Amino acid sequence: MLASFAAMSIPALAADKSYTLTSPDGQLGVTVQAGSQLTYTVSRGGLQLLAPSPISMTLGDGRAFGPGDKVRKVTRVQADNWLDASVYKKSKVRDHYNEMTLNFQEFDLVVRAYDAGVAYRFVSKVKGDYTVRAEQAEFTFPADWNTIFPYTRECNTYEEQFYTSFENTYTHGPLSSWDPDRLVFLPMVVEAPQGIKVLVTESDLLDYPGMYLRNQDKDTVLKGVWAPYPKDVQQGGHNMLQGVVKTREAYIAKASGTTAFPWRIINVATEDKQLTNNDLPWLLGRPSQGDFSWVKPGKVAWDWWNDWNLYGVDFRAGINNDTYKYYIDFAASQGIEYVILDEGWAVNLKADLMQVIPEIDLPMLARHAQSKGVGLILWAGYWAFDRDMEAVCKHYADMGIKGFKIDFMDRDDQVVVDFYRRAAETCAKYHMLADFHGAFKPSGLNRTWPNVINFEGVYGLEQMKWGGTELTQVDYDVTVPFIRMSAGPMDYTQGAMRNATRSNYRPVNSEGMSQGTRCHQLAEYVIFDSPLNMLCDSPSNYLQEPECTKYIAEIPTVWDETVALDGKIAEYVVTARRKGDTWYVGALTNWTPRDLDIDLGFLPEGSWKVEIYQDGVNADRAARDYKRVDTRVEAGSGKVCRVHLAPGGGWTAKFTRN
């Protein structure tokens, strides 16, 4: 149902006037006050979550959207639709909201209220070309509540923070504890009273810089910050594959004519688990145009994490034809859809994807992969891909290559954000996938261009190759599903077959290991949203573990339904996902051993055959210890499955109709 109410003329009878919008269930409310300032507040029930928070936008010529403007008209809309989603964690998504548009002379303010949160955006009506000098987006919390947030990397200067990989662990602390000189990238969470969590992020980010947050005054006000527009960008950075910004303009964005700027999202969850099944960033992304039925999600046999380290073969493993033929044959034998050729196949330091090292015969490998029913994906540095994007995509699409893993953007100023859009569009033209690494968080692009099949922007398993023993990766693993994954899919790159307890872990580059148990790794394939999902370890190791390999190779990467079953940020998480008539369940814990009762009410009543992978009795000493159990359960309301998780443990199960 889509219904519009008649527009109402709003006379300017007073300096300030308030306009209120509520969510469909009546629980969330957002109030906009227009007059000397333009502010908004958010509440749930009787609890104020955001106190009056000013918003505005200042153009290069000094004109401002917001302060002192009069509302000319208000239009209200209600919507309740079910949308098809083809490469997502569910096949149908409910789009149920109330919307209010405040019409000003040169801009509109559009506000939406969903049951899961509220969002607002500016829409410019300015004619011709102009620049945005600054945007004001403030989040004023009523008290010094606790927060969970990721800082950008530490830098020598404040400005250097605009160059970041968007990968970090989470800091916990009150609002007032934030370092005033550090930027925080999105998403982040504020813990309100009554167990409510407020998550801040954005969507429909296509041609505008991404938003950071800063608490410059060490109070309870978080302020949006955006990277200024790059003026002078030079080739440099990692293997000459990055764009290094030398100078910047005095504005943050260029624009022209009617422009819908990104949505600012305030998710509101009454239970932590709701954040693991959040749809607002996808819903607020721009709908796709055209046919994307050709997009094929799946698993990837990956070379880089395991350092091309094969054993039991009669050739020297490395970046060469024999090694990649072996990876292709392994993928084919396990039903794995793709193999990635990561960094090293193109000539180093040339930033030219047409120059291939002599040890690699790409046309031959593409033919071999095609004969085995396996697709090849090529790693590409940002600068190399951008220098001749059209020719590169056409050349490799003609060869049979299925997509690119594009890396080392490490920025989200307007130029790089627009690069994502151009890369997605060009790849789609040639029916190619795009997996963005060195990337900012998903912000709706995967809805607009469903061939954008994954994003990094996550402190993933690669950190275990070089991280110190002080790292507690399993704590991150039970935090990231509630925060970063709330924005969209993430390329964490799990699947380690060498597993370590907290005391036994050590970083090893060529024979990497994970923290936590074997079942912790298996369960991540269910917990983590990842339409293009890596098997990070060596084919040689997987062939030594056929039972685990078969299980993870068969797990789907996109789903018909997702159910958040249980969880608490930084402690544990339990998720169920359905593909067809088959259900998978995954559970993860931090270093605390845990007993859980998993409610089986998500299953249709009746008898189910269950294939369970659980921590072994000695998994607290030898993290690789696991046990497979085949059993049957009766499902339905009131039925539970009792689960024990070892320290850093996991549990996963496949449910099929008996």
C-alpha positions as CSV (number, residue, x, y, z in Angstrom):
1,M,0.0,0.0,0.0
2,L,1.3,3.5,-0.8
3,A,-0.9,6.4,0.2
4,S,-0.2,10.1,0.2
5,F,-1.9,12.7,2.3
6,A,-2.8,16.1,0.8
7,A,-0.1,18.8,1.1
8,M,-0.8,21.3,3.8
9,S,0.1,25.0,3.6
10,I,2.0,26.1,6.7
11,P,1.6,29.8,7.5
12,A,4.6,31.5,9.2
13,L,2.8,32.5,12.3
14,A,5.7,32.1,14.7
15,A,9.5,32.2,14.5
16,D,9.8,28.5,15.4
17,K,7.4,25.7,14.6
18,S,7.5,22.0,15.3
19,Y,6.5,19.1,13.0
20,T,6.3,15.6,14.4
21,L,6.4,12.2,12.7
22,T,5.9,8.8,14.3
23,S,6.9,5.3,13.2
24,P,4.2,2.9,12.0
25,D,4.0,1.1,15.3
26,G,3.8,4.4,17.2
27,Q,6.8,3.8,19.3
28,L,9.4,6.1,17.7
29,G,8.9,9.8,17.3
30,V,11.0,12.4,15.5
31,T,10.2,16.1,15.9
32,V,11.7,18.8,13.6
33,Q,11.7,22.4,14.8
34,A,12.2,25.0,12.1
35,G,13.0,28.7,12.7
36,S,16.1,30.4,14.0
37,Q,17.7,26.9,13.8
38,L,16.7,23.7,12.1
39,T,16.8,20.9,14.7
40,Y,15.4,17.4,15.3
41,T,14.8,15.2,18.3
42,V,14.2,11.5,18.5
43,S,12.4,9.6,21.3
44,R,11.0,6.1,21.9
45,G,8.1,5.9,24.2
46,G,8.8,8.4,27.0
47,L,12.6,8.1,26.6
48,Q,14.4,10.9,24.7
49,L,17.2,9.4,22.7
50,L,18.4,12.6,20.9
51,A,17.9,16.0,22.4
52,P,17.4,18.9,19.9
53,S,20.2,18.5,17.4
54,P,20.9,21.2,14.8
55,I,21.3,20.3,11.1
56,S,22.2,22.5,8.2
57,M,24.1,22.8,4.9
58,T,26.2,25.7,3.8
59,L,26.9,26.3,0.1
60,G,30.1,27.8,-1.3
61,D,28.5,31.2,-1.9
62,G,27.4,31.4,1.7
63,R,23.7,30.4,1.3
64,A,22.6,28.0,4.1
65,F,19.9,25.4,4.2
66,G,18.3,25.4,7.6
67,P,18.7,28.4,9.9
68,G,16.1,31.1,9.5
69,D,14.2,29.3,6.7
70,K,10.4,29.1,6.7
71,V,8.5,25.9,6.0
72,R,6.3,26.5,3.0
73,K,4.5,23.2,2.8
74,V,4.4,19.8,4.5
75,T,3.7,16.6,2.7
76,R,3.1,13.3,4.5
77,V,3.4,9.8,3.0
78,Q,2.8,6.3,4.3
79,A,4.3,3.3,2.7
80,D,4.0,-0.5,3.2
81,N,5.5,-2.6,0.5
82,W,7.4,-5.9,0.2
83,L,10.5,-5.5,-2.0
84,D,12.4,-8.2,-3.9
85,A,16.1,-8.5,-2.9
86,S,18.3,-10.7,-5.1
87,V,21.7,-10.6,-3.5
88,Y,20.9,-10.2,0.2
89,K,20.3,-11.9,3.5
90,K,16.6,-12.3,2.7
91,S,14.7,-12.5,-0.5
92,K,11.9,-10.2,0.6
93,V,12.3,-7.0,2.6
94,R,9.4,-5.0,4.1
95,D,9.6,-1.3,3.4
96,H,7.2,0.1,6.0
97,Y,7.5,3.7,7.0
98,N,5.9,7.1,7.5
99,E,7.5,10.1,5.8
100,M,7.3,13.8,6.2
101,T,8.8,16.3,3.7
102,L,9.3,19.9,4.8
103,N,9.4,22.2,1.8
104,F,11.6,25.3,2.0
105,Q,12.5,27.8,-0.6
106,E,15.7,26.2,-1.9
107,F,15.6,22.8,-0.3
108,D,13.5,20.1,1.1
109,L,14.1,18.2,4.3
110,V,12.8,14.6,4.0
111,V,12.3,12.6,7.3
112,R,11.3,9.0,7.5
113,A,10.3,7.0,10.6
114,Y,10.5,3.2,10.5
115,D,9.8,0.9,13.5
116,A,13.6,0.2,13.5
117,G,14.8,3.8,13.3
118,V,14.5,7.3,11.7
119,A,16.4,8.9,8.9
120,Y,16.6,12.3,7.3
121,R,18.1,13.9,4.2
122,F,18.5,17.3,2.4
123,V,17.2,17.6,-1.1
124,S,18.6,20.7,-2.9
125,K,16.5,22.7,-5.4
126,V,19.3,25.1,-6.3
127,K,19.8,25.6,-10.0
128,G,23.1,25.2,-11.8
129,D,26.5,24.2,-10.4
130,Y,27.5,24.9,-6.8
131,T,29.7,23.6,-4.0
132,V,28.9,22.5,-0.5
133,R,31.2,24.2,1.9
134,A,30.0,22.4,5.0
135,E,27.3,20.3,6.4
136,Q,26.1,20.3,10.0
137,A,24.9,17.0,11.4
138,E,24.8,16.8,15.1
139,F,23.7,14.0,17.5
140,T,23.0,15.5,20.9
141,F,22.5,12.8,23.5
142,P,20.7,13.6,26.7
143,A,23.4,12.1,29.0
144,D,26.9,10.8,29.0
145,W,25.9,7.3,27.8
146,N,28.3,4.5,27.0
147,T,29.4,4.1,23.3
148,I,31.0,1.4,21.2
149,F,33.0,2.9,18.3
150,P,36.0,2.5,15.9
151,Y,38.6,5.2,15.7
152,T,40.4,5.9,12.4
153,R,44.1,4.9,12.4
154,E,46.4,7.0,14.6
155,C,48.1,9.8,12.5
156,N,50.6,12.5,12.9
157,T,48.1,15.2,11.9
158,Y,44.3,15.5,12.1
159,E,44.0,15.7,8.3
160,E,45.8,12.4,7.8
161,Q,42.9,10.6,9.3
162,F,41.0,11.1,6.1
163,Y,43.3,8.4,4.7
164,T,42.2,5.2,6.4
165,S,41.4,1.6,5.7
166,F,38.2,1.7,7.8
167,E,39.5,-1.2,9.9
168,N,39.9,-1.1,13.6
169,T,38.8,-2.8,16.8
170,Y,36.1,-1.2,18.9
171,T,36.6,1.1,21.8
172,H,34.1,1.1,24.7
173,G,33.5,4.2,26.8
174,P,31.2,7.1,27.6
175,L,30.7,9.9,25.1
176,S,32.9,12.2,27.1
177,S,35.8,9.8,26.9
178,W,36.3,10.3,23.1
179,D,39.6,11.7,22.1
180,P,38.7,15.2,20.7
181,D,41.4,14.9,18.1
182,R,40.4,11.6,16.7
183,L,37.7,10.8,14.1
184,V,35.3,7.9,14.4
185,F,34.1,6.1,11.3
186,L,30.6,4.6,10.9
187,P,28.7,2.7,12.0
188,M,28.9,3.2,15.8
189,V,26.6,2.5,18.7
190,V,25.4,4.4,21.8
191,E,23.9,2.5,24.7
192,A,20.8,4.2,26.0
193,P,18.8,3.3,29.1
194,Q,16.3,0.4,29.1
195,G,18.7,-1.7,27.0
196,I,18.1,0.5,23.9
197,K,20.9,0.8,21.4
198,V,21.2,3.7,19.0
199,L,23.3,3.0,15.9
200,V,24.4,5.9,13.6
201,T,25.2,5.3,9.9
202,E,24.2,6.6,6.4
203,S,22.9,5.4,3.1
204,D,22.5,6.4,-0.6
205,L,26.1,7.5,-0.6
206,L,26.8,7.8,-4.3
207,D,28.4,11.3,-5.0
208,Y,29.2,12.9,-1.7
209,P,31.9,12.3,1.0
210,G,31.3,9.8,3.7
211,M,30.5,11.0,7.3
212,Y,32.8,10.6,10.3
213,L,31.9,11.6,13.9
214,R,33.9,13.7,16.3
215,N,33.5,14.8,19.9
216,Q,35.6,17.9,19.9
217,D,34.3,19.3,23.2
218,K,34.3,16.0,25.2
219,D,30.6,16.4,26.0
220,T,27.5,14.5,24.8
221,V,27.4,16.0,21.3
222,L,28.7,14.1,18.3
223,K,29.3,16.1,15.2
224,G,29.5,15.0,11.6
225,V,32.8,15.6,9.8
226,W,33.5,15.2,6.0
227,A,36.8,15.0,4.1
228,P,37.3,18.2,2.0
229,Y,37.3,17.8,-1.7
230,P,40.7,16.7,-3.1
231,K,42.6,19.3,-5.1
232,D,45.9,17.7,-5.9
233,V,46.0,13.8,-5.9
234,Q,49.2,12.0,-6.8
235,Q,49.9,8.4,-7.5
236,G,51.7,6.7,-4.5
237,G,51.1,4.6,-1.4
238,H,51.0,0.8,-1.5
239,N,53.0,-0.3,-4.6
240,M,52.0,3.0,-6.3
241,L,48.4,1.8,-6.4
242,Q,46.8,4.5,-4.3
243,G,45.8,8.1,-4.7
244,V,47.6,10.3,-2.2
245,V,45.9,13.6,-1.5
246,K,48.4,16.5,-1.3
247,T,46.1,19.4,-1.0
248,R,42.3,19.9,-0.6
249,E,39.7,22.5,-1.5
250,A,37.8,24.7,0.9
251,Y,34.6,22.7,0.3
252,I,33.5,19.1,0.8
253,A,31.5,18.5,-2.4
254,K,30.5,19.6,-5.8
255,A,26.9,19.5,-6.9
256,S,24.6,20.5,-9.7
257,G,20.8,21.2,-9.7
258,T,18.4,19.0,-7.9
259,T,20.5,16.8,-5.6
260,A,19.3,14.3,-3.0
261,F,22.1,14.1,-0.4
262,P,22.7,11.0,1.7
263,W,20.4,9.7,4.3
264,R,21.5,10.2,7.9
265,I,20.3,7.1,9.8
266,I,19.6,6.7,13.5
267,N,18.8,3.0,14.1
268,V,17.0,2.2,17.3
269,A,17.0,-1.3,18.7
270,T,15.3,-2.5,21.9
271,E,17.3,-5.7,21.9
272,D,20.9,-6.0,20.8
273,K,20.1,-8.9,18.4
274,Q,17.9,-6.6,16.3
275,L,21.1,-4.8,15.0
276,T,22.3,-8.1,13.4
277,N,19.3,-8.1,11.1
278,N,19.1,-4.5,10.2
279,D,17.6,-3.5,6.8
280,L,17.6,0.3,6.9
281,P,20.9,1.0,5.0
282,W,19.6,-1.3,2.2
283,L,16.1,0.1,2.2
284,L,17.4,3.6,2.0
285,G,19.8,2.8,-0.9
286,R,18.7,3.8,-4.3
287,P,16.7,1.0,-6.1
288,S,18.6,-0.8,-8.9
289,Q,17.8,-0.3,-12.5
290,G,18.0,-3.1,-15.1
291,D,18.5,-6.8,-15.0
292,F,20.9,-8.2,-12.5
293,S,19.8,-11.8,-12.7
294,W,23.3,-12.7,-14.0
295,V,24.9,-11.9,-10.6
296,K,26.1,-15.2,-9.1
297,P,27.0,-15.1,-5.4
298,G,29.2,-17.9,-4.0
299,K,32.4,-19.1,-2.3
300,V,35.9,-18.2,-3.3
301,A,39.1,-20.3,-2.9
302,W,41.6,-17.6,-1.9
303,D,45.4,-17.5,-2.2
304,W,46.7,-14.5,-0.3
305,W,45.8,-15.4,3.4
306,N,47.5,-18.8,3.1
307,D,50.5,-17.3,1.2
308,W,50.0,-19.6,-1.8
309,N,51.3,-22.3,0.6
310,L,50.6,-25.7,-0.8
311,Y,52.1,-29.0,0.2
312,G,52.1,-32.6,-1.1
313,V,52.4,-31.3,-4.7
314,D,55.2,-31.9,-7.2
315,F,55.6,-28.2,-8.3
316,R,56.9,-25.1,-6.5
317,A,53.9,-23.3,-5.1
318,G,53.6,-19.6,-5.7
319,I,52.2,-17.0,-8.1
320,N,52.3,-19.2,-11.2
321,N,50.2,-21.3,-13.5
322,D,50.6,-24.6,-11.7
323,T,49.5,-23.2,-8.4
324,Y,46.4,-21.5,-9.8
325,K,45.4,-24.7,-11.8
326,Y,45.6,-26.5,-8.5
327,Y,43.4,-23.9,-6.8
328,I,40.9,-24.2,-9.7
329,D,40.9,-28.0,-9.6
330,F,40.4,-27.8,-5.8
331,A,37.5,-25.4,-6.1
332,A,35.8,-27.6,-8.8
333,S,36.2,-30.7,-6.6
334,Q,34.4,-29.0,-3.7
335,G,31.7,-27.1,-5.6
336,I,33.3,-23.7,-4.9
337,E,32.2,-21.1,-7.5
338,Y,35.3,-18.9,-7.7
339,V,39.1,-18.6,-7.4
340,I,40.7,-15.2,-6.7
341,L,44.1,-14.3,-8.2
342,D,45.2,-11.8,-5.5
343,E,48.0,-9.2,-5.7
344,G,51.0,-10.4,-7.7
345,W,49.5,-11.5,-11.0
346,A,50.1,-8.1,-12.6
347,V,53.6,-6.6,-12.9
348,N,54.5,-4.8,-9.7
349,L,54.9,-1.0,-9.4
350,K,53.4,-0.4,-12.9
351,A,49.8,0.2,-11.9
352,D,48.8,-1.3,-15.3
353,L,46.4,-4.2,-15.3
354,M,47.3,-5.0,-18.9
355,Q,50.9,-6.0,-17.8
356,V,50.8,-9.6,-16.6
357,I,53.9,-11.3,-15.1
358,P,55.4,-14.0,-17.3
359,E,54.7,-16.8,-14.8
360,I,50.9,-16.3,-15.4
361,D,49.0,-17.2,-18.5
362,L,45.7,-15.7,-17.8
363,P,43.9,-16.8,-21.0
364,M,44.9,-20.4,-20.4
365,L,43.8,-20.2,-16.7
366,A,40.5,-18.7,-17.7
367,R,39.9,-21.5,-20.2
368,H,40.9,-24.1,-17.6
369,A,38.6,-22.5,-15.0
370,Q,35.7,-22.4,-17.5
371,S,36.2,-26.1,-18.3
372,K,35.9,-26.9,-14.6
373,G,32.8,-24.6,-14.0
374,V,34.8,-22.2,-11.9
375,G,35.0,-18.4,-12.3
376,L,38.1,-16.3,-11.9
377,I,38.2,-13.0,-10.0
378,L,41.2,-10.6,-10.3
379,W,42.7,-8.4,-7.6
380,A,43.2,-4.8,-8.7
381,G,44.7,-1.8,-7.0
382,Y,42.6,1.3,-7.1
383,W,44.9,3.5,-9.2
384,A,45.5,0.7,-11.8
385,F,41.8,0.0,-12.1
386,D,40.8,3.7,-12.4
387,R,43.3,4.7,-15.0
388,D,41.6,2.7,-17.7
389,M,38.5,1.2,-16.2
390,E,36.5,0.7,-19.4
391,A,39.3,-1.0,-21.4
392,V,40.3,-3.2,-18.4
393,C,36.7,-4.4,-17.8
394,K,36.1,-5.1,-21.5
395,H,39.4,-6.9,-22.0
396,Y,39.0,-9.3,-19.1
397,A,35.3,-9.8,-19.5
398,D,36.1,-10.9,-23.1
399,M,38.7,-13.3,-21.6
400,G,36.0,-14.8,-19.3
401,I,37.1,-13.2,-16.0
402,K,34.1,-12.8,-13.7
403,G,35.0,-9.8,-11.6
404,F,37.5,-7.7,-9.7
405,K,38.5,-7.4,-6.1
406,I,39.4,-3.7,-6.0
407,D,41.6,-2.6,-3.2
408,F,43.4,0.3,-1.5
409,M,41.0,3.2,-2.0
410,D,41.4,3.9,1.7
411,R,39.4,7.2,1.4
412,D,35.8,8.3,1.3
413,D,36.0,11.8,-0.1
414,Q,33.6,12.7,-2.9
415,V,36.1,11.7,-5.6
416,V,36.5,8.2,-4.2
417,V,32.9,7.7,-3.4
418,D,32.1,8.5,-7.0
419,F,34.8,6.0,-8.1
420,Y,32.8,3.2,-6.4
421,R,29.7,4.2,-8.4
422,R,31.7,4.4,-11.7
423,A,33.4,1.0,-10.9
424,A,30.1,-0.6,-10.1
425,E,28.4,0.8,-13.3
426,T,31.3,-0.2,-15.5
427,C,31.6,-3.7,-14.1
428,A,27.8,-4.2,-14.5
429,K,28.1,-3.1,-18.2
430,Y,30.3,-6.1,-18.7
431,H,28.5,-8.5,-16.3
432,M,31.3,-8.5,-13.8
433,L,31.3,-8.6,-10.0
434,A,33.0,-6.0,-7.8
435,D,34.3,-6.7,-4.3
436,F,35.7,-3.6,-2.6
437,H,38.6,-3.8,-0.2
438,G,40.4,-1.0,1.4
439,A,36.8,0.2,1.6
440,F,34.4,2.3,3.6
441,K,31.2,0.7,5.0
442,P,28.3,-0.3,2.8
443,S,26.0,2.6,2.3
444,G,23.3,1.3,0.0
445,L,25.5,0.8,-3.1
446,N,24.8,-3.0,-3.0
447,R,21.1,-2.3,-3.5
448,T,21.8,0.2,-6.3
449,W,24.3,-2.1,-8.1
450,P,23.7,-5.7,-6.9
451,N,26.9,-6.7,-8.8
452,V,28.7,-5.0,-5.9
453,I,28.8,-8.2,-4.1
454,N,30.9,-7.5,-1.0
455,F,32.8,-4.9,1.0
456,E,35.7,-5.1,3.4
457,G,35.9,-2.2,5.9
458,V,36.3,-4.8,8.6
459,Y,39.1,-5.8,11.0
460,G,39.1,-9.3,9.5
461,L,41.0,-12.5,9.8
462,E,44.0,-11.0,7.9
463,Q,44.9,-9.3,11.2
464,M,45.9,-12.8,12.5
465,K,48.8,-13.0,10.0
466,W,50.7,-10.1,11.8
467,G,48.7,-9.1,14.9
468,G,50.3,-9.3,18.3
469,T,49.3,-11.7,20.9
470,E,47.5,-9.0,22.8
471,L,44.8,-9.0,20.1
472,T,41.5,-10.5,21.1
473,Q,39.9,-11.3,17.7
474,V,37.1,-13.4,19.1
475,D,35.9,-10.3,21.1
476,Y,35.7,-8.4,17.8
477,D,33.9,-11.3,16.1
478,V,31.0,-11.0,18.6
479,T,30.9,-7.2,18.3
480,V,31.2,-6.6,14.5
481,P,27.8,-8.4,13.7
482,F,26.0,-5.8,15.7
483,I,27.8,-2.7,14.4
484,R,29.7,-2.9,11.1
485,M,27.6,-5.7,9.7
486,S,24.5,-3.7,10.5
487,A,25.4,-1.5,7.5
488,G,25.7,-4.4,5.1
489,P,27.8,-7.4,4.0
490,M,31.4,-7.7,4.9
491,D,34.4,-9.6,3.5
492,Y,35.9,-10.9,6.8
493,T,37.6,-13.8,5.0
494,Q,37.1,-16.6,7.5
495,G,37.8,-20.4,7.2
496,A,41.1,-21.1,9.0
497,M,41.8,-24.7,9.7
498,R,44.7,-23.9,12.1
499,N,43.0,-22.8,15.2
500,A,44.4,-21.5,18.5
501,T,43.4,-20.9,22.1
502,R,44.0,-17.5,23.6
503,S,47.3,-18.7,25.1
504,N,48.5,-20.7,22.1
505,Y,47.9,-18.1,19.4
506,R,50.9,-16.4,17.6
507,P,51.0,-14.5,14.3
508,V,52.4,-16.5,11.4
509,N,52.3,-15.0,7.9
510,S,52.8,-18.1,5.8
511,E,50.9,-20.6,7.9
512,G,48.2,-18.4,9.5
513,M,46.0,-19.4,12.4
514,S,42.9,-18.1,13.9
515,Q,42.0,-17.3,17.5
516,G,39.1,-19.4,18.8
517,T,37.9,-22.8,18.0
518,R,37.4,-24.7,14.7
519,C,33.6,-24.4,15.2
520,H,34.0,-20.6,15.8
521,Q,35.4,-20.5,12.2
522,L,32.6,-22.7,10.8
523,A,29.8,-20.7,12.5
524,E,31.1,-17.5,11.0
525,Y,29.8,-18.6,7.6
526,V,26.3,-18.4,9.1
527,I,26.7,-15.4,11.3
528,F,28.5,-13.1,8.9
529,D,26.6,-11.6,6.0
530,S,28.9,-12.2,3.0
531,P,27.4,-12.9,-0.5
532,L,31.0,-13.5,-1.9
533,N,32.6,-15.5,0.9
534,M,36.2,-16.6,1.1
535,L,37.7,-19.9,2.1
536,C,40.9,-18.3,3.3
537,D,43.1,-21.3,4.1
538,S,45.2,-23.5,1.8
539,P,43.6,-26.1,-0.4
540,S,46.1,-28.5,1.1
541,N,44.7,-27.9,4.6
542,Y,41.1,-28.2,3.5
543,L,41.8,-31.5,1.8
544,Q,43.1,-32.7,5.2
545,E,39.8,-31.7,6.8
546,P,37.1,-33.0,4.3
547,E,34.2,-33.0,6.8
548,C,34.6,-29.3,7.7
549,T,35.4,-28.3,4.1
550,K,32.3,-30.0,2.8
551,Y,30.1,-28.2,5.4
552,I,31.4,-24.7,4.7
553,A,31.5,-25.2,0.9
554,E,27.8,-26.1,0.9
555,I,26.6,-23.2,3.1
556,P,24.7,-20.6,1.0
557,T,26.0,-17.1,0.8
558,V,22.6,-15.4,0.2
559,W,19.4,-16.3,1.9
560,D,15.6,-16.3,1.7
561,E,15.2,-15.4,5.4
562,T,17.3,-14.3,8.3
563,V,16.2,-14.5,12.0
564,A,18.2,-12.9,14.8
565,L,17.8,-15.4,17.6
566,D,19.9,-14.0,20.5
567,G,22.9,-12.0,21.3
568,K,24.6,-9.3,23.4
569,I,27.2,-6.9,21.9
570,A,30.8,-8.1,22.6
571,E,29.6,-11.3,24.3
572,Y,27.8,-13.7,22.0
573,V,25.5,-13.9,19.0
574,V,23.1,-16.5,17.6
575,T,21.6,-16.3,14.1
576,A,19.4,-18.5,11.9
577,R,19.2,-18.3,8.1
578,R,17.0,-20.1,5.6
579,K,17.6,-21.1,2.0
580,G,14.7,-22.9,0.4
581,D,13.5,-25.3,3.0
582,T,16.9,-25.7,4.7
583,W,17.9,-23.8,7.8
584,Y,21.4,-23.0,9.2
585,V,22.1,-21.8,12.7
586,G,25.3,-20.3,14.0
587,A,26.5,-19.2,17.4
588,L,29.7,-17.5,18.6
589,T,31.0,-16.5,22.0
590,N,33.9,-14.4,23.2
591,W,36.6,-15.9,25.4
592,T,33.9,-16.7,28.0
593,P,32.6,-20.3,27.8
594,R,28.9,-20.2,27.5
595,D,25.8,-22.4,27.7
596,L,22.9,-21.3,25.5
597,D,19.3,-22.5,25.0
598,I,18.5,-21.8,21.3
599,D,14.8,-21.3,20.8
600,L,13.7,-23.5,17.8
601,G,10.5,-21.5,17.3
602,F,11.8,-20.2,14.0
603,L,11.4,-23.7,12.5
604,P,8.0,-25.0,11.2
605,E,6.7,-27.6,13.6
606,G,7.6,-31.2,12.9
607,S,10.6,-33.5,12.8
608,W,14.0,-32.2,11.5
609,K,17.3,-33.9,10.7
610,V,20.2,-31.9,12.2
611,E,23.9,-32.0,11.3
612,I,25.7,-30.3,14.2
613,Y,29.3,-29.1,14.5
614,Q,30.1,-28.4,18.2
615,D,33.2,-27.6,20.2
616,G,35.0,-30.8,21.3
617,V,35.4,-31.6,25.0
618,N,39.1,-30.5,24.8
619,A,38.5,-27.4,22.6
620,D,39.6,-25.2,25.4
621,R,43.1,-26.7,25.1
622,A,43.3,-27.7,21.5
623,A,41.1,-25.3,19.6
624,R,40.8,-27.5,16.5
625,D,38.9,-30.1,18.6
626,Y,35.3,-30.4,17.4
627,K,32.6,-33.1,17.2
628,R,30.0,-33.7,14.5
629,V,26.7,-35.0,15.8
630,D,23.8,-36.2,13.5
631,T,20.5,-36.2,15.3
632,R,16.8,-35.4,15.0
633,V,14.8,-32.8,16.8
634,E,11.1,-31.9,17.2
635,A,10.7,-28.2,16.4
636,G,8.1,-25.6,17.1
637,S,7.0,-23.2,19.8
638,G,8.7,-23.8,23.2
639,K,11.3,-26.2,21.8
640,V,14.9,-25.4,22.6
641,C,18.4,-26.8,21.7
642,R,20.9,-26.6,24.5
643,V,24.4,-25.6,23.3
644,H,27.8,-25.4,25.0
645,L,30.4,-23.1,23.7
646,A,34.1,-23.4,24.7
647,P,36.2,-20.2,25.3
648,G,36.4,-18.5,21.9
649,G,34.0,-21.2,20.7
650,G,31.3,-21.7,18.2
651,W,28.4,-23.9,17.2
652,T,26.6,-24.4,13.9
653,A,24.0,-26.8,12.5
654,K,22.1,-27.6,9.4
655,F,18.4,-28.4,9.7
656,T,16.6,-30.3,7.0
657,R,13.1,-31.8,6.9
658,N,13.1,-35.3,8.3
